[in-house]
């Protein structure tokens, strides 16, 4: 289905792009050219091709999924203005 000048005006309005009237015909031709190129991809035989997320085959490094406290609690609390029993102490915000 080819793109019409009315389609281009509507797309420009939806995209909030102000296009001058003399550019509408040129944009119509460009969009139709892009769509024809995309239609060429339909001619490619992809039977038996596995879908892929990247053209580079590489295994991702995995680590053990273990919950830890990071082991640096005391180092972090040294930066706190006030800490008690391993927790930050903050002023009350609600009475």
N, CA and C atoms as an extended XYZ file, in Angstrom:
285
Properties=species:S:1:pos:R:3:atomname:S:1:resname:S:1:resid:I:1 pbc="F F F"
N         0.843       -1.168        0.000 N   UNK     1
C         0.000        0.000        0.000 CA  UNK     1
C         0.897        1.243        0.000 C   UNK     1
N         0.840        2.020       -1.065 N   UNK     2
C         1.721        3.186       -1.152 CA  UNK     2
C         1.283        4.301       -0.187 C   UNK     2
N         2.277        5.115        0.171 N   UNK     3
C         2.030        6.257        1.046 CA  UNK     3
C         1.547        7.428        0.194 C   UNK     3
N         0.522        8.102        0.670 N   UNK     4
C        -0.030        9.251       -0.047 CA  UNK     4
C         0.422       10.542        0.639 C   UNK     4
N         0.300       11.673       -0.051 N   UNK     5
C         0.632       12.951        0.596 CA  UNK     5
C        -0.187       13.199        1.865 C   UNK     5
N        -1.424       12.741        1.890 N   UNK     6
C        -2.233       12.889        3.104 CA  UNK     6
C        -1.634       12.076        4.259 C   UNK     6
N        -1.110       10.883        3.929 N   UNK     7
C        -0.452       10.062        4.947 CA  UNK     7
C         0.774       10.781        5.511 C   UNK     7
N         1.540       11.416        4.633 N   UNK     8
C         2.741       12.129        5.064 CA  UNK     8
C         2.362       13.291        5.977 C   UNK     8
N         1.323       14.033        5.616 N   UNK     9
C         0.872       15.137        6.470 CA  UNK     9
C         0.447       14.619        7.846 C   UNK     9
N        -0.277       13.497        7.860 N   UNK    10
C        -0.741       12.932        9.131 CA  UNK    10
C         0.435       12.444        9.977 C   UNK    10
N         1.391       11.772        9.334 N   UNK    11
C         2.577       11.291       10.052 CA  UNK    11
C         3.359       12.477       10.622 C   UNK    11
N         3.519       13.534        9.823 N   UNK    12
C         4.237       14.720       10.291 CA  UNK    12
C         3.516       15.359       11.474 C   UNK    12
N         2.203       15.390       11.411 N   UNK    13
C         1.433       15.965       12.519 CA  UNK    13
C         1.595       15.117       13.784 C   UNK    13
N         1.495       13.788       13.639 N   UNK    14
C         1.652       12.905       14.789 CA  UNK    14
C         3.047       12.999       15.393 C   UNK    14
N         4.063       13.200       14.545 N   UNK    15
C         5.442       13.295       15.007 CA  UNK    15
C         5.796       14.716       15.434 C   UNK    15
N         4.829       15.610       15.332 N   UNK    16
C         5.034       17.023       15.688 CA  UNK    16
C         6.179       17.636       14.877 C   UNK    16
N         6.191       17.310       13.567 N   UNK    17
C         7.197       17.847       12.655 CA  UNK    17
C         6.500       18.810       11.715 C   UNK    17
N         6.966       20.024       11.654 N   UNK    18
C         6.389       21.019       10.737 CA  UNK    18
C         7.104       20.897        9.394 C   UNK    18
N         6.421       20.350        8.429 N   UNK    19
C         6.997       20.203        7.091 CA  UNK    19
C         6.325       21.187        6.147 C   UNK    19
N         7.113       21.937        5.387 N   UNK    20
C         6.512       22.857        4.416 CA  UNK    20
C         5.786       22.081        3.323 C   UNK    20
N         4.783       22.698        2.743 N   UNK    21
C         3.949       22.039        1.728 CA  UNK    21
C         4.768       21.581        0.521 C   UNK    21
N         5.831       22.310        0.186 N   UNK    22
C         6.615       21.920       -0.994 CA  UNK    22
C         7.482       20.681       -0.743 C   UNK    22
N         7.641       20.256        0.504 N   UNK    23
C         8.421       19.060        0.818 CA  UNK    23
C         7.568       17.801        0.898 C   UNK    23
N         6.249       17.932        0.915 N   UNK    24
C         5.359       16.786        1.095 CA  UNK    24
C         5.538       15.772       -0.029 C   UNK    24
N         5.599       16.245       -1.278 N   UNK    25
C         5.741       15.314       -2.401 CA  UNK    25
C         7.086       14.588       -2.358 C   UNK    25
N         8.147       15.297       -1.974 N   UNK    26
C         9.465       14.663       -1.886 CA  UNK    26
C         9.466       13.607       -0.779 C   UNK    26
N         8.866       13.934        0.354 N   UNK    27
C         8.807       12.963        1.444 CA  UNK    27
C         7.954       11.754        1.081 C   UNK    27
N         6.892       11.983        0.320 N   UNK    28
C         6.052       10.866       -0.126 CA  UNK    28
C         6.882        9.900       -0.966 C   UNK    28
N         7.678       10.437       -1.882 N   UNK    29
C         8.543        9.593       -2.706 CA  UNK    29
C         9.583        8.850       -1.881 C   UNK    29
N        10.178        9.540       -0.905 N   UNK    30
C        11.189        8.897       -0.059 CA  UNK    30
C        10.586        7.766        0.764 C   UNK    30
N         9.432        8.014        1.373 N   UNK    31
C         8.796        6.967        2.177 CA  UNK    31
C         8.385        5.771        1.320 C   UNK    31
N         7.872        6.029        0.129 N   UNK    32
C         7.515        4.920       -0.763 CA  UNK    32
C         8.757        4.138       -1.171 C   UNK    32
N         9.880        4.812       -1.382 N   UNK    33
C        11.131        4.123       -1.706 CA  UNK    33
C        11.594        3.239       -0.559 C   UNK    33
N        11.474        3.742        0.661 N   UNK    34
C        11.866        2.951        1.833 CA  UNK    34
C        10.980        1.717        1.948 C   UNK    34
N         9.683        1.894        1.762 N   UNK    35
C         8.765        0.753        1.860 CA  UNK    35
C         9.023       -0.280        0.770 C   UNK    35
N         9.394        0.165       -0.437 N   UNK    36
C         9.735       -0.783       -1.507 CA  UNK    36
C        10.982       -1.582       -1.129 C   UNK    36
N        11.953       -0.911       -0.507 N   UNK    37
C        13.167       -1.610       -0.078 CA  UNK    37
C        12.837       -2.643        0.991 C   UNK    37
N        11.953       -2.298        1.916 N   UNK    38
C        11.560       -3.237        2.960 CA  UNK    38
C        10.827       -4.429        2.343 C   UNK    38
N        10.020       -4.181        1.319 N   UNK    39
C         9.314       -5.278        0.644 CA  UNK    39
C        10.290       -6.246       -0.008 C   UNK    39
N        11.461       -5.770       -0.413 N   UNK    40
C        12.472       -6.662       -0.994 CA  UNK    40
C        12.920       -7.705        0.017 C   UNK    40
N        12.882       -7.367        1.294 N   UNK    41
C        13.284       -8.327        2.319 CA  UNK    41
C        12.342       -9.526        2.374 C   UNK    41
N        11.097       -9.351        1.915 N   UNK    42
C        10.156      -10.467        1.880 CA  UNK    42
C        10.603      -11.554        0.912 C   UNK    42
N        11.442      -11.202       -0.060 N   UNK    43
C        11.893      -12.165       -1.054 CA  UNK    43
C        13.023      -13.062       -0.538 C   UNK    43
N        13.615      -12.708        0.576 N   UNK    44
C        14.725      -13.490        1.126 CA  UNK    44
C        14.177      -14.770        1.745 C   UNK    44
N        14.797      -15.898        1.367 N   UNK    45
C        14.380      -17.186        1.913 CA  UNK    45
C        15.036      -17.385        3.274 C   UNK    45
N        14.221      -17.368        4.319 N   UNK    46
C        14.748      -17.525        5.674 CA  UNK    46
C        14.320      -18.856        6.287 C   UNK    46
N        13.843      -19.760        5.464 N   UNK    47
C        13.432      -21.065        5.968 CA  UNK    47
C        14.647      -21.773        6.568 C   UNK    47
N        14.500      -22.231        7.784 N   UNK    48
C        15.569      -22.944        8.461 CA  UNK    48
C        16.570      -22.045        9.165 C   UNK    48
N        16.416      -20.727        9.036 N   UNK    49
C        17.335      -19.819        9.722 CA  UNK    49
C        16.870      -19.629       11.161 C   UNK    49
N        17.795      -19.781       12.085 N   UNK    50
C        17.478      -19.607       13.499 CA  UNK    50
C        17.410      -18.120       13.839 C   UNK    50
N        16.411      -17.717       14.598 N   UNK    51
C        16.391      -16.313       15.044 CA  UNK    51
C        17.582      -16.031       15.953 C   UNK    51
N        18.101      -14.806       15.876 N   UNK    52
C        19.238      -14.473       16.721 CA  UNK    52
C        19.094      -13.046       17.246 C   UNK    52
N        19.715      -12.800       18.377 N   UNK    53
C        19.662      -11.470       18.959 CA  UNK    53
C        20.881      -10.644       18.601 C   UNK    53
N        21.949      -11.295       18.177 N   UNK    54
C        23.173      -10.611       17.789 CA  UNK    54
C        23.923      -11.468       16.774 C   UNK    54
N        24.655      -10.847       15.861 N   UNK    55
C        25.417      -11.645       14.902 CA  UNK    55
C        26.695      -12.230       15.497 C   UNK    55
N        27.047      -11.820       16.699 N   UNK    56
C        28.264      -12.301       17.349 CA  UNK    56
C        27.888      -13.403       18.332 C   UNK    56
N        28.455      -14.582       18.132 N   UNK    57
C        28.185      -15.685       19.041 CA  UNK    57
C        29.181      -15.647       20.187 C   UNK    57
N        28.678      -15.376       21.373 N   UNK    58
C        29.544      -15.391       22.545 CA  UNK    58
C        28.697      -15.717       23.762 C   UNK    58
N        29.282      -16.471       24.652 N   UNK    59
C        28.574      -16.829       25.872 CA  UNK    59
C        28.756      -15.709       26.892 C   UNK    59
N        27.692      -15.394       27.582 N   UNK    60
C        27.780      -14.374       28.611 CA  UNK    60
C        28.375      -14.964       29.875 C   UNK    60
N        29.232      -14.212       30.542 N   UNK    61
C        29.787      -14.731       31.799 CA  UNK    61
C        28.691      -14.791       32.855 C   UNK    61
N        28.640      -15.888       33.565 N   UNK    62
C        27.634      -16.061       34.597 CA  UNK    62
C        28.306      -16.109       35.957 C   UNK    62
N        27.599      -15.639       36.957 N   UNK    63
C        28.081      -15.735       38.320 CA  UNK    63
C        26.985      -16.375       39.150 C   UNK    63
N        27.363      -16.843       40.300 N   UNK    64
C        26.391      -17.453       41.185 CA  UNK    64
C        25.402      -16.394       41.650 C   UNK    64
N        24.137      -16.740       41.635 N   UNK    65
C        23.092      -15.825       42.067 CA  UNK    65
C        22.914      -15.974       43.571 C   UNK    65
N        23.737      -15.253       44.319 N   UNK    66
C        23.719      -15.370       45.774 CA  UNK    66
C        23.468      -14.000       46.387 C   UNK    66
N        22.588      -13.953       47.367 N   UNK    67
C        22.286      -12.708       48.059 CA  UNK    67
C        23.328      -12.491       49.146 C   UNK    67
N        23.970      -11.328       49.118 N   UNK    68
C        24.963      -10.987       50.145 CA  UNK    68
C        24.743       -9.543       50.578 C   UNK    68
N        25.364       -9.170       51.663 N   UNK    69
C        25.275       -7.781       52.111 CA  UNK    69
C        26.408       -6.945       51.527 C   UNK    69
N        27.214       -7.528       50.712 N   UNK    70
C        28.322       -6.831       50.090 CA  UNK    70
C        29.592       -6.871       50.909 C   UNK    70
N        29.449       -7.181       52.205 N   UNK    71
C        30.626       -7.314       53.045 CA  UNK    71
C        31.329       -6.008       53.360 C   UNK    71
N        30.677       -4.866       53.135 N   UNK    72
C        31.331       -3.582       53.385 CA  UNK    72
C        30.474       -2.671       54.270 C   UNK    72
N        29.592       -3.252       55.061 N   UNK    73
C        28.694       -2.456       55.890 CA  UNK    73
C        29.461       -1.483       56.777 C   UNK    73
N        30.466       -1.950       57.464 N   UNK    74
C        31.204       -1.089       58.381 CA  UNK    74
C        31.915        0.045       57.643 C   UNK    74
N        32.444       -0.241       56.481 N   UNK    75
C        33.111        0.804       55.698 CA  UNK    75
C        32.111        1.864       55.248 C   UNK    75
N        30.916        1.438       54.873 N   UNK    76
C        29.887        2.387       54.452 CA  UNK    76
C        29.419        3.231       55.635 C   UNK    76
N        29.227        2.604       56.782 N   UNK    77
C        28.735        3.330       57.949 CA  UNK    77
C        29.747        4.331       58.496 C   UNK    77
N        31.017        4.206       58.139 N   UNK    78
C        31.998        5.200       58.590 CA  UNK    78
C        31.727        6.564       57.957 C   UNK    78
N        31.015        6.603       56.831 N   UNK    79
C        30.667        7.863       56.162 CA  UNK    79
C        29.407        8.494       56.738 C   UNK    79
N        28.664        7.763       57.535 N   UNK    80
C        27.399        8.267       58.073 CA  UNK    80
C        27.659        9.251       59.204 C   UNK    80
N        26.861       10.332       59.281 N   UNK    81
C        27.009       11.254       60.409 CA  UNK    81
C        26.731       10.570       61.743 C   UNK    81
N        25.781        9.624       61.735 N   UNK    82
C        25.460        8.912       62.967 CA  UNK    82
C        24.977        7.510       62.605 C   UNK    82
N        25.482        6.512       63.321 N   UNK    83
C        25.074        5.129       63.085 CA  UNK    83
C        24.964        4.412       64.418 C   UNK    83
N        23.997        3.499       64.502 N   UNK    84
C        23.819        2.683       65.709 CA  UNK    84
C        23.480        1.262       65.298 C   UNK    84
N        24.130        0.300       65.920 N   UNK    85
C        23.857       -1.125       65.721 CA  UNK    85
C        23.847       -1.530       64.246 C   UNK    85
N        24.735       -0.938       63.471 N   UNK    86
C        24.860       -1.313       62.068 CA  UNK    86
C        23.852       -0.656       61.142 C   UNK    86
N        23.173        0.407       61.600 N   UNK    87
C        22.171        1.097       60.790 CA  UNK    87
C        22.460        2.597       60.780 C   UNK    87
N        22.012        3.284       59.727 N   UNK    88
C        22.075        4.734       59.679 CA  UNK    88
C        21.034        5.287       60.664 C   UNK    88
N        21.366        6.350       61.338 N   UNK    89
C        20.407        7.037       62.216 CA  UNK    89
C        20.067        8.351       61.534 C   UNK    89
N        18.780        8.568       61.310 N   UNK    90
C        18.314        9.789       60.653 CA  UNK    90
C        17.284       10.467       61.547 C   UNK    90
N        17.108       11.779       61.393 N   UNK    91
C        16.108       12.460       62.201 CA  UNK    91
C        14.699       12.043       61.784 C   UNK    91
N        13.770       12.135       62.728 N   UNK    92
C        12.372       11.819       62.423 CA  UNK    92
C        11.832       12.794       61.402 C   UNK    92
N        11.074       12.280       60.452 N   UNK    93
C        10.462       13.178       59.469 CA  UNK    93
C         8.954       13.268       59.693 C   UNK    93
N         8.382       12.339       60.453 N   UNK    94
C         6.951       12.333       60.752 CA  UNK    94
C         6.800       12.210       62.262 C   UNK    94
N         5.999       13.086       62.813 N   UNK    95
C         5.756       13.028       64.267 CA  UNK    95
C         4.579       12.141       64.558 C   UNK    95
